[in-house]
Amino acid sequence: MLNYRRVDNESDYEIMRRIIQKRCSDTGHLYTQMHVGNLDFERYAFRDDPEDFLHNSWLITDGDKSATIGFINIEDDEFFIALLPDKNHLISEVIDYIEHHIYERGSKVIFDINTNDAQMNDMLLDKGYTRTSSYRYSGICDLSSIQSKTDLPDGFKIRETMSNDIGSRVRLFVLATGGEETTPERYMNLMKSPSYSDAFDLVVETPEGEIVAYCTIWNDPVSKIAILEPLACVKEQRRKGISKALLLECMHKVKDLGTKFVYVGTGGKNTTSQRLYKSVGFEDGGLTYEWEKVLTD
């Protein structure tokens, strides 16, 4: 029998992070699971109080309650489940618990599921979920075969983000998140998050000292998998090779540390970004669709 309890401290959060790293390490790839960089980014970038993220998470234990085998995280009407690889056969039971003990009748429940995850696609269909037309593009790059770095325009330079860059980063943040905003306080919290120490958070600076682009690659040295989250360039400086040069710089940095793959996601209709990613070696990694179900009595 599975048991569930609310996440309520940093030790519990670290258990969540280790579960994700174990899943990624065992498969050697990211999809169909979350990355620790995703976890930290969602917790710190979009909320004033990072503790709120913990209040929307549950640890799952099996049998005697002594061994944690997974967790649930819920954001509004969307939820994510992570189970240790040898416990993945229990996911149907976890979904049933969520539907009957966490959500009220009449609620809409949403999953984001990659088309490569056949198990989840089939299971949600059997449970009465409907795949919507809303989707995101997913890409994967094998770092063993990425191309050489490219040059920036004369006088431009790439450097690491510093604390006095936060104001500029916050103003540019909406360019990469489809309009979602953050604040200086949230960004400072993000820079203190566990995964940030392993991330490469780079900016492009003009000869006049203006920040016009940025890229963050969240690296996980345990699984040797990284994710790109996010990348942005101001409109006035596009089509000059800036984003490509910045992206390749980040990718080479994590490759030098032994990382094997970088993953990226973007809007399904954002063909401009998709062309950029493919130009540096990303290949299609499936489409991530929203699946939804309205709970009835």
C-alpha positions as CSV (number, residue, x, y, z in Angstrom):
1,M,0.0,0.0,0.0
2,L,1.3,3.4,-0.9
3,N,1.3,6.3,1.6
4,Y,1.5,10.0,1.0
5,R,2.6,13.0,3.1
6,R,3.2,16.7,2.4
7,V,6.7,17.9,1.7
8,D,7.5,20.3,4.5
9,N,11.3,21.0,4.7
10,E,14.5,21.2,2.7
11,S,15.4,17.6,3.5
12,D,12.2,16.5,1.8
13,Y,13.0,18.7,-1.2
14,E,16.5,17.2,-1.5
15,I,14.8,13.7,-1.6
16,M,12.7,15.0,-4.6
17,R,15.9,16.1,-6.3
18,R,17.6,12.8,-5.7
19,I,14.7,10.8,-7.1
20,I,14.8,12.9,-10.3
21,Q,18.6,12.4,-10.6
22,K,18.2,8.6,-10.1
23,R,15.6,8.5,-12.9
24,C,17.7,10.4,-15.3
25,S,20.9,8.4,-14.4
26,D,19.2,5.1,-14.9
27,T,17.7,5.9,-18.3
28,G,20.6,8.0,-19.6
29,H,18.2,10.5,-21.0
30,L,15.8,13.2,-19.8
31,Y,12.4,12.4,-21.4
32,T,10.2,11.1,-20.0
33,Q,11.1,12.7,-16.7
34,M,11.8,16.0,-15.1
35,H,15.3,17.5,-14.6
36,V,16.6,18.9,-11.3
37,G,17.1,22.2,-13.2
38,N,13.4,22.2,-14.1
39,L,12.5,21.6,-10.5
40,D,14.6,24.5,-9.1
41,F,13.6,26.9,-11.9
42,E,9.9,26.3,-11.3
43,R,10.3,26.6,-7.5
44,Y,12.3,29.8,-7.4
45,A,11.7,31.8,-10.6
46,F,7.9,32.3,-10.4
47,R,7.0,32.8,-6.8
48,D,7.8,35.2,-4.1
49,D,8.0,32.5,-1.4
50,P,9.8,29.3,-2.6
51,E,8.2,27.5,0.3
52,D,4.9,27.6,-1.6
53,F,6.3,25.0,-3.9
54,L,6.8,22.6,-1.1
55,H,3.2,23.0,0.1
56,N,2.1,21.7,-3.3
57,S,4.2,18.6,-3.2
58,W,3.8,15.1,-1.6
59,L,6.3,12.4,-0.9
60,I,5.2,8.8,-1.7
61,T,6.3,5.9,0.4
62,D,5.7,2.2,-0.1
63,G,4.5,-0.2,2.6
64,D,6.3,0.5,5.9
65,K,6.7,4.2,5.1
66,S,10.5,4.1,5.6
67,A,11.5,4.3,2.0
68,T,10.5,7.2,-0.2
69,I,9.8,5.9,-3.8
70,G,8.5,9.1,-5.5
71,F,6.7,12.4,-5.3
72,I,3.8,14.4,-6.6
73,N,3.9,18.1,-7.5
74,I,0.9,20.1,-8.4
75,E,0.8,23.6,-10.0
76,D,-2.7,24.9,-10.4
77,D,-4.5,22.2,-12.4
78,E,-1.4,20.5,-13.7
79,F,0.5,17.8,-11.9
80,F,3.7,15.8,-12.2
81,I,4.6,12.4,-10.8
82,A,8.1,11.0,-10.4
83,L,8.7,7.5,-9.2
84,L,11.9,5.6,-8.9
85,P,12.5,3.5,-12.0
86,D,11.7,0.1,-10.4
87,K,8.4,1.6,-9.0
88,N,7.1,3.0,-12.2
89,H,4.5,0.2,-12.4
90,L,2.7,1.9,-9.6
91,I,2.0,5.1,-11.5
92,S,-1.7,4.2,-12.2
93,E,-2.3,3.8,-8.5
94,V,-0.8,7.3,-7.8
95,I,-3.0,8.9,-10.5
96,D,-6.1,7.3,-8.8
97,Y,-5.0,8.7,-5.5
98,I,-4.6,12.2,-6.9
99,E,-8.0,12.1,-8.6
100,H,-9.8,10.9,-5.4
101,H,-7.9,12.6,-2.6
102,I,-6.3,15.8,-3.9
103,Y,-8.7,17.3,-6.4
104,E,-12.4,18.1,-6.0
105,R,-15.1,16.8,-8.3
106,G,-15.4,19.1,-11.3
107,S,-11.7,20.0,-11.3
108,K,-9.8,19.8,-14.5
109,V,-6.6,17.8,-14.2
110,I,-3.7,18.3,-16.7
111,F,-0.6,16.3,-17.6
112,D,2.2,17.4,-19.9
113,I,3.3,14.1,-21.7
114,N,5.9,13.6,-24.3
115,T,4.9,11.5,-27.3
116,N,7.8,9.2,-26.6
117,D,6.3,8.2,-23.3
118,A,4.1,5.4,-24.6
119,Q,3.2,4.1,-21.2
120,M,1.7,7.4,-20.0
121,N,0.0,8.1,-23.3
122,D,-1.8,4.8,-23.2
123,M,-2.6,5.0,-19.5
124,L,-4.1,8.4,-19.7
125,L,-6.2,7.4,-22.7
126,D,-7.5,4.4,-20.7
127,K,-8.3,6.6,-17.7
128,G,-10.5,9.0,-19.8
129,Y,-8.0,11.8,-20.5
130,T,-8.1,13.7,-23.8
131,R,-5.0,14.8,-25.6
132,T,-5.5,18.5,-26.5
133,S,-4.1,20.5,-29.4
134,S,-1.7,22.4,-27.1
135,Y,1.9,21.1,-27.3
136,R,5.6,22.1,-27.0
137,Y,8.5,21.1,-29.1
138,S,11.2,19.0,-27.4
139,G,14.8,18.8,-28.7
140,I,17.9,16.8,-27.7
141,C,21.5,17.4,-28.6
142,D,24.2,14.8,-28.3
143,L,27.2,16.8,-27.2
144,S,29.7,14.4,-28.7
145,S,28.9,15.8,-32.1
146,I,28.2,19.5,-31.6
147,Q,29.8,22.0,-34.0
148,S,32.6,24.4,-33.1
149,K,31.9,27.7,-31.5
150,T,31.0,30.7,-33.6
151,D,32.0,34.4,-33.3
152,L,30.0,37.3,-32.0
153,P,29.9,40.7,-33.7
154,D,32.9,42.9,-33.2
155,G,33.1,44.3,-29.7
156,F,30.5,42.0,-28.2
157,K,31.5,39.5,-25.5
158,I,30.1,36.6,-23.5
159,R,30.6,36.5,-19.7
160,E,29.0,35.0,-16.6
161,T,26.1,36.7,-15.0
162,M,26.9,38.8,-11.9
163,S,24.7,40.0,-9.1
164,N,24.5,43.6,-10.6
165,D,23.1,42.1,-13.8
166,I,19.8,41.1,-12.1
167,G,17.9,44.2,-13.2
168,S,18.7,43.6,-16.8
169,R,18.0,39.9,-16.5
170,V,14.6,40.5,-15.0
171,R,13.7,42.9,-17.8
172,L,14.7,40.3,-20.5
173,F,13.1,37.4,-18.6
174,V,9.7,37.7,-20.3
175,L,11.3,37.3,-23.8
176,A,12.1,33.7,-23.0
177,T,9.0,32.7,-21.0
178,G,6.2,33.8,-23.2
179,G,5.3,36.8,-21.1
180,E,5.7,35.3,-17.6
181,E,7.5,37.8,-15.3
182,T,9.9,37.4,-12.4
183,T,11.3,40.0,-9.9
184,P,14.8,40.8,-8.7
185,E,14.0,39.1,-5.4
186,R,12.9,35.9,-7.2
187,Y,16.0,36.0,-9.4
188,M,18.2,36.3,-6.4
189,N,16.5,33.3,-4.9
190,L,17.0,31.4,-8.2
191,M,20.8,32.1,-8.1
192,K,20.8,30.5,-4.6
193,S,19.0,27.4,-5.7
194,P,20.8,24.0,-5.4
195,S,21.2,23.5,-9.2
196,Y,22.5,27.0,-9.9
197,S,25.9,26.1,-8.7
198,D,26.2,23.6,-11.5
199,A,24.6,25.8,-14.1
200,F,26.1,28.1,-16.7
201,D,24.3,31.4,-16.6
202,L,25.8,33.6,-19.4
203,V,25.0,37.0,-20.9
204,V,26.1,38.8,-24.1
205,E,27.3,42.3,-23.5
206,T,27.6,45.0,-26.2
207,P,30.7,47.3,-26.5
208,E,28.7,49.9,-24.5
209,G,28.1,47.4,-21.7
210,E,24.4,46.7,-22.4
211,I,23.2,43.1,-21.8
212,V,21.3,42.1,-24.9
213,A,21.1,38.3,-24.6
214,Y,21.3,35.6,-22.0
215,C,21.3,31.8,-21.8
216,T,21.2,29.4,-18.8
217,I,22.0,25.8,-19.1
218,W,21.3,23.8,-15.9
219,N,23.8,21.0,-15.6
220,D,23.4,17.8,-13.5
221,P,26.8,16.2,-12.9
222,V,25.1,13.1,-11.5
223,S,23.2,12.1,-14.6
224,K,25.4,14.1,-17.0
225,I,22.3,15.6,-18.6
226,A,21.7,19.3,-18.9
227,I,18.7,21.4,-19.9
228,L,18.5,24.8,-21.6
229,E,16.2,27.1,-19.6
230,P,16.0,29.8,-20.9
231,L,17.5,31.6,-23.9
232,A,16.6,35.1,-25.1
233,C,17.9,38.0,-27.2
234,V,16.5,41.5,-27.6
235,K,14.7,42.1,-30.9
236,E,17.1,44.8,-32.1
237,Q,20.1,42.4,-31.9
238,R,18.6,39.4,-33.6
239,R,19.8,37.8,-36.9
240,K,23.4,38.7,-36.0
241,G,24.4,35.2,-34.8
242,I,24.4,36.3,-31.2
243,S,22.0,33.6,-29.9
244,K,23.8,30.9,-31.8
245,A,27.2,31.9,-30.5
246,L,25.9,32.1,-26.9
247,L,24.2,28.8,-27.1
248,L,27.2,27.0,-28.4
249,E,29.4,28.6,-25.7
250,C,27.1,27.2,-23.0
251,M,26.9,23.8,-24.6
252,H,30.7,23.5,-24.9
253,K,31.1,24.5,-21.3
254,V,28.9,21.6,-20.1
255,K,30.5,19.2,-22.6
256,D,33.9,20.0,-21.1
257,L,32.5,18.8,-17.7
258,G,31.6,15.4,-19.2
259,T,27.9,16.1,-19.8
260,K,26.5,14.0,-22.6
261,F,23.2,15.5,-23.6
262,V,21.4,18.8,-23.5
263,Y,17.6,19.1,-23.8
264,V,15.4,22.0,-24.7
265,G,11.7,22.7,-24.9
266,T,9.8,25.6,-26.6
267,G,6.4,26.4,-27.9
268,G,5.1,24.1,-30.6
269,K,4.5,27.0,-33.0
270,N,7.8,28.8,-32.2
271,T,9.5,27.8,-35.4
272,T,12.1,30.5,-35.1
273,S,13.5,29.1,-31.9
274,Q,13.3,25.5,-33.3
275,R,15.3,26.5,-36.3
276,L,18.0,28.0,-34.0
277,Y,18.2,24.8,-31.9
278,K,18.4,22.6,-35.0
279,S,21.2,24.8,-36.4
280,V,23.5,23.9,-33.5
281,G,22.7,20.2,-33.5
282,F,19.4,19.6,-31.7
283,E,17.3,16.8,-33.0
284,D,13.6,16.2,-32.5
285,G,12.8,14.6,-29.1
286,G,9.1,14.2,-29.5
287,L,6.2,16.7,-28.8
288,T,4.9,17.3,-25.3
289,Y,1.1,17.6,-25.4
290,E,-1.3,18.6,-22.7
291,W,-3.7,15.8,-21.7
292,E,-6.7,16.8,-19.7
293,K,-9.7,15.4,-17.8
294,V,-12.6,16.9,-15.9
295,L,-13.3,14.9,-12.8
296,T,-16.9,13.8,-12.4
297,D,-18.7,12.0,-9.6
